[in-house]
């Protein structure tokens, strides 16, 4: 695509880089392979997730400088958002929104909380057309049968949809890429697409090449956890490129490709996810899709209702956790008070010549203080979780009222 063309063809590359950090398998080799591929296939926009190591981002930036002179890394959380964008065209503005809920800090084996999952926005202008490009990574599922993170992921999907709606007013074209950790039929995807009007590049593509059904987690990828894909023998599609036109331009998806396992000529993949590559045909003239969110469709009412129900389930669970941790903190505090009373009694007995059990009192006191601090911290965390879930539930309740009233407006 060249500047000044009345008709644009935008090539986009999206990849979850599978935890590129110092402990990842073949980290340096995979960083090199990703860089080599991006140099060989000249894309216009590159959206990456799970690039936790800023050194790896810097190495990619230096390697790709000649082909992608503009880039941005989004800082967030304890270890970073992992989100970055490379572009052939100038980046005019950036913005980061960190999701209000993102798992639990005590679930160390998952670690999503420490990432500060977010959505990053870069604004670029190509041939006079303003593009709002969003890159994100939602909370992982881990167990589909008992998905304890579902309320958090739905809150993230809601906040992502709201963020796009409220920041895309000045854009001509909206693009969203990333690992959404949701299957195409999941309520979170339906909510995101219905509330924003975004179109799925896979379902809209005129041509497709790659894994069956566009799957981005496939069994024959050596990095994939095979047990998680047993219910899905062909794999699952959880990485997306979504788009829509807002002003007087039209956008069509000409082609969508995915990688299919190992990197060309190598025996290791780029990631445990397959990359998604899209070619969009963008034309100035024609009737725009507009910012029509299809908010009068009854199906959207059902989607928001189902989402709100799941959020309420999560709210009740959070309230129970808050109650349990509050009770634990109260019991620990009571134990400390009893110890203090016992210590005073022991001191009185010491005056009378009775021995004072210092060691047992000290150990019990340390235990009580530890439990008190831990329970208080968890109580405060779950209190904040309750507040965030309550706020989202109220927003959805208001949205449902507006949706139900809208058909009678005209």
C-alpha positions in Angstrom: 0.0 0.0 0.0 1.4 3.4 -0.9 0.6 6.8 0.5 -1.9 8.8 -1.7 -3.7 5.7 -3.2 -7.4 6.2 -3.5 -7.8 2.5 -2.7 -5.7 1.1 0.1 -4.7 -2.5 0.9 -3.6 -2.8 4.5 -1.7 -5.9 5.6 -1.9 -6.7 9.3 0.0 -9.3 11.4 -1.2 -10.4 14.8 0.5 -12.9 17.1 0.5 -14.0 20.7 4.2 -14.5 21.2 3.7 -17.1 24.1 5.3 -15.5 27.1 8.5 -14.2 25.5 10.5 -13.7 28.7 13.7 -15.1 30.1 12.2 -18.5 31.1 10.4 -19.3 27.9 11.5 -22.2 25.7 13.8 -21.2 22.8 13.1 -17.5 23.5 16.0 -16.0 21.6 15.4 -18.3 18.6 11.7 -17.5 18.5 12.4 -13.7 18.7 14.8 -14.1 15.8 12.3 -16.2 13.8 9.5 -13.7 14.3 11.8 -10.8 13.3 12.9 -12.6 10.2 9.3 -13.4 9.1 8.3 -9.8 9.6 11.2 -8.6 7.4 10.4 -11.1 4.7 6.7 -10.4 4.6 6.3 -6.6 4.7 3.2 -5.9 6.7 1.8 -2.5 7.4 0.8 -3.1 11.0 2.2 -5.7 13.4 0.3 -6.4 16.7 2.1 -8.6 19.3 1.0 -9.9 22.7 3.0 -11.6 25.5 6.2 -9.8 24.8 7.0 -9.5 28.6 10.7 -8.8 28.1 11.3 -5.2 27.1 14.8 -6.3 26.0 13.1 -8.5 23.4 11.0 -5.6 22.3 14.1 -3.5 22.0 15.8 -6.2 19.9 12.8 -6.5 17.6 12.6 -2.7 17.3 16.2 -2.4 16.3 16.0 -5.3 13.9 12.8 -4.1 12.2 13.7 -0.4 12.2 14.2 -0.2 8.5 10.9 -1.9 7.6 8.8 -0.7 10.6 10.2 2.7 11.6 7.4 3.4 14.1 6.6 1.3 17.2 5.2 1.5 20.7 5.4 -0.7 23.8 2.6 -0.5 26.4 3.8 -0.6 30.0 1.3 -2.0 32.6 1.1 -4.2 35.7 4.1 -5.7 37.5 5.8 -7.5 34.6 4.3 -5.5 31.8 1.2 -5.7 29.5 3.2 -7.7 26.9 1.5 -5.5 24.2 3.4 -3.8 21.4 2.7 -2.4 17.9 5.0 -2.0 14.9 3.9 0.2 12.0 5.2 1.4 8.6 3.3 4.6 9.2 3.7 7.4 11.8 2.0 6.8 15.2 0.2 10.0 16.0 -1.1 9.1 19.5 -1.3 6.3 22.0 -3.4 5.4 25.0 -3.6 2.5 27.4 -6.5 1.3 29.5 -5.9 -1.4 32.2 -8.8 -3.6 32.9 -10.3 -3.2 36.4 -10.4 -7.0 37.0 -7.7 -9.4 36.0 -7.7 -12.6 38.1 -6.2 -13.1 41.6 -2.8 -12.2 42.9 -2.6 -15.5 44.9 -3.1 -17.6 41.8 0.7 -17.6 41.2 0.6 -20.6 38.8 -1.5 -18.5 36.4 0.0 -15.1 36.8 -2.5 -13.1 34.8 -2.9 -10.6 37.7 0.8 -9.6 37.5 0.5 -8.8 33.8 -1.9 -5.9 34.2 -4.0 -7.1 31.2 -4.9 -4.0 29.2 -6.0 -2.7 25.8 -3.6 -0.4 24.0 -4.6 2.1 21.3 -2.4 3.6 18.6 -3.7 6.2 16.2 -2.2 6.4 12.7 -3.0 8.3 9.5 -2.6 6.6 6.1 -3.4 8.4 2.9 -5.6 10.8 4.9 -7.6 8.0 6.6 -7.4 7.9 10.4 -7.0 4.4 11.9 -7.6 3.6 15.5 -5.7 0.4 16.1 -6.4 -1.6 19.3 -4.3 -4.5 20.6 -5.3 -6.5 23.7 -5.0 -9.7 25.6 -7.8 -10.9 27.8 -7.6 -13.2 30.8 -6.9 -16.9 30.0 -9.5 -19.6 30.4 -7.4 -22.4 31.8 -10.5 -24.7 32.5 -13.5 -24.5 30.2 -15.6 -26.9 32.3 -15.1 -24.8 35.5 -14.1 -21.4 34.4 -13.7 -19.4 37.6 -12.3 -16.4 35.6 -15.3 -16.1 33.3 -16.8 -13.1 35.2 -13.5 -11.3 35.0 -13.1 -12.0 31.3 -16.6 -10.8 30.6 -15.9 -7.6 32.5 -12.8 -7.2 30.4 -14.8 -7.7 27.2 -17.4 -5.1 28.4 -14.7 -2.6 29.2 -12.9 -3.3 25.9 -16.2 -2.6 24.0 -16.8 0.5 26.0 -13.2 1.7 25.5 -13.5 1.3 21.7 -16.9 3.1 21.6 -15.7 6.1 23.6 -12.3 6.5 21.9 -13.1 5.8 18.2 -15.3 8.9 17.5 -12.6 10.6 15.5 -11.5 7.6 13.5 -12.4 6.5 10.0 -11.5 2.9 10.5 -11.3 0.8 13.7 -9.0 -2.3 13.9 -8.8 -4.7 16.9 -6.3 -7.5 17.1 -5.3 -9.8 19.9 -5.7 -12.9 22.0 -9.3 -12.6 23.3 -9.2 -16.1 25.0 -12.8 -16.8 23.8 -14.3 -19.1 21.2 -16.2 -17.5 18.4 -19.6 -18.5 19.8 -18.9 -17.4 23.4 -21.1 -14.7 24.9 -18.1 -12.4 25.4 -17.3 -12.3 21.7 -21.0 -11.8 20.9 -21.1 -8.9 23.4 -17.9 -7.3 22.0 -19.0 -7.5 18.4 -22.7 -6.6 19.1 -21.8 -3.6 21.2 -19.2 -2.2 18.9 -20.3 -3.3 15.4 -16.9 -4.9 14.7 -16.7 -7.5 12.0 -14.7 -10.7 12.2 -12.1 -10.8 9.5 -12.2 -14.7 9.4 -15.9 -14.9 8.6 -15.7 -11.9 6.2 -12.6 -13.0 4.3 -13.0 -13.6 0.6 -10.0 -16.0 0.6 -8.7 -18.1 3.5 -5.5 -20.1 3.9 -4.3 -21.9 7.0 -5.5 -24.0 9.8 -8.9 -25.6 9.6 -11.7 -23.2 10.8 -9.0 -20.5 11.3 -7.9 -22.2 14.6 -5.0 -20.5 16.3 -4.4 -23.2 19.0 -3.9 -26.5 17.2 -2.9 -30.0 18.5 0.1 -30.4 16.2 1.9 -27.4 17.6 4.6 -28.7 19.9 4.1 -25.9 22.4 0.4 -26.5 22.9 -0.9 -28.3 26.0 -2.6 -31.3 24.3 -4.8 -32.1 27.3 -6.5 -28.7 27.0 -7.5 -29.4 23.4 -8.9 -32.9 23.9 -12.5 -31.7 23.6 -11.5 -29.8 20.4 -9.6 -32.2 18.1 -9.2 -29.6 15.3 -8.1 -26.9 17.7 -9.7 -23.6 18.8 -9.8 -20.1 17.5 -9.2 -17.5 20.2 -7.0 -14.9 18.3 -8.9 -12.4 16.2 -8.6 -9.4 13.9 -11.9 -7.4 14.0 -12.6 -4.2 12.0 -15.2 -1.7 11.0 -15.5 1.5 9.0 -17.0 4.6 10.7 -16.9 7.5 8.2 -17.2 7.6 4.5 -14.9 4.6 3.7 -15.6 1.0 3.1 -13.5 -1.9 4.4 -13.5 -5.5 3.1 -11.4 -8.4 4.1 -9.7 -9.7 0.9 -7.6 -12.5 2.6 -6.9 -14.1 5.9 -4.1 -16.5 6.6 -2.7 -18.3 9.6 0.6 -20.0 10.2 0.3 -23.8 10.5 2.7 -25.0 13.1 6.5 -24.7 12.7 8.3 -21.8 11.3 9.5 -22.3 7.6 12.5 -24.5 7.5 12.6 -25.0 11.3 11.3 -27.6 13.8 10.0 -25.1 16.3 6.9 -22.8 16.0 6.9 -19.1 16.4 4.6 -19.5 19.4 2.0 -21.9 20.9 -0.5 -19.7 19.0 -0.7 -19.4 15.3 -0.3 -16.0 13.8 -3.2 -14.3 12.0 -2.5 -12.3 8.9 -5.1 -10.2 7.2 -5.3 -8.1 4.0 -8.0 -5.4 4.1 -9.3 -3.5 1.1 -10.1 0.1 2.1 -11.8 2.6 -0.2 -12.7 6.2 0.4 -15.9 6.3 -1.6 -19.1 4.4 -0.8 -21.6 4.2 1.9 -19.9 3.8 5.2 -20.8 1.1 7.7 -21.1 3.9 10.2 -21.1 3.6 14.0 -24.2 1.5 13.9 -24.0 -0.8 16.9 -27.2 -2.7 16.0 -28.4 -1.8 19.5 -32.0 -2.3 18.5 -31.6 -6.0 17.7 -33.3 -8.3 20.2 -30.3 -10.6 20.0 -28.1 -8.0 21.6 -30.5 -7.7 24.5 -30.2 -11.4 25.1 -26.4 -11.2 24.9 -26.1 -8.4 27.4 -28.6 -10.2 29.7 -26.6 -13.4 29.6 -23.4 -11.4 30.3 -25.0 -9.6 33.2 -26.2 -12.9 34.7 -22.6 -14.3 34.6 -21.3 -11.1 36.2 -23.9 -11.4 39.0 -22.7 -15.0 39.6 -19.2 -13.7 39.9 -20.4 -10.9 42.2 -22.0 -13.4 44.6 -18.8 -15.5 44.6 -16.7 -12.4 45.4 -19.1 -11.4 48.2 -18.7 -14.8 49.7 -14.9 -14.6 49.5 -15.0 -11.1 51.1 -17.2 -12.5 53.9 -14.9 -15.5 54.5 -11.7 -13.4 54.5 -13.3 -10.8 56.8 -14.3 -13.5 59.3 -10.8 -15.0 59.2 -9.3 -11.5 59.9 -11.7 -11.0 62.8 -10.8 -14.4 64.3 -7.0 -13.7 63.9 -7.6 -10.4 65.7 -9.5 -12.1 68.4 -6.7 -14.6 68.9 -4.2 -11.7 69.3 -6.4 -10.1 71.9 -6.7 -13.4 73.8 -2.9 -13.8 73.6 -2.5 -10.3 75.0 -4.8 -11.1 77.9 -3.0 -14.4 78.5 0.3 -12.6 78.4 -0.8 -10.1 81.0 -2.0 -13.1 83.1 1.3 -14.8 82.6 3.2 -11.7 83.6 1.2 -11.5 86.8 2.0 -15.2 87.4 5.7 -14.4 86.7 5.7 -12.0 89.6 4.3 -14.8 91.7 7.2 -17.0 90.6 5.6 -19.0 87.7 7.6 -19.5 84.5 6.5 -17.5 81.3 6.4 -19.7 78.1 8.1 -17.1 75.7 8.6 -19.4 72.8 5.1 -20.7 72.5 3.6 -17.3 73.0 5.9 -15.8 70.3 5.2 -18.5 67.7 1.4 -18.2 68.3 1.6 -14.4 68.1 3.6 -14.5 64.8 1.0 -17.0 63.4 -1.9 -14.8 64.4 -0.2 -11.7 62.9 0.5 -13.5 59.7 -3.1 -14.7 59.3 -4.4 -11.3 60.2 -2.3 -9.6 57.5 -3.0 -12.2 54.9 -6.8 -12.2 55.6 -6.9 -8.4 55.7 -5.2 -8.1 52.4 -7.5 -10.7 50.8 -10.5 -9.0 52.3 -9.5 -5.7 50.8 -8.8 -7.3 47.4 -12.2 -9.0 47.3 -13.9 -5.8 48.5 -12.4 -4.0 45.4 -13.5 -7.0 43.3 -17.1 -6.7 44.6 -17.1 -2.9 43.8 -15.9 -3.5 40.3 -18.4 -6.2 39.6 -21.2 -4.1 41.1 -20.2 -1.2 38.9 -20.2 -3.3 35.7 -23.5 -4.9 36.6 -25.0 -1.5 37.0 -23.7 -0.3 33.7 -25.1 -3.4 32.0 -28.5 -2.9 33.7 -28.6 0.7 32.4 -27.6 -0.5 28.9 -30.4 -3.1 28.9 -32.9 -0.4 29.8 -31.7 1.8 26.9 -31.8 -1.2 24.5 -35.3 -2.2 25.5 -36.6 1.4 25.2 -34.9 2.3 21.9 -37.3 0.5 19.5 -40.1 2.7 20.7 -38.2 5.9 20.1 -38.9 6.1 16.4 
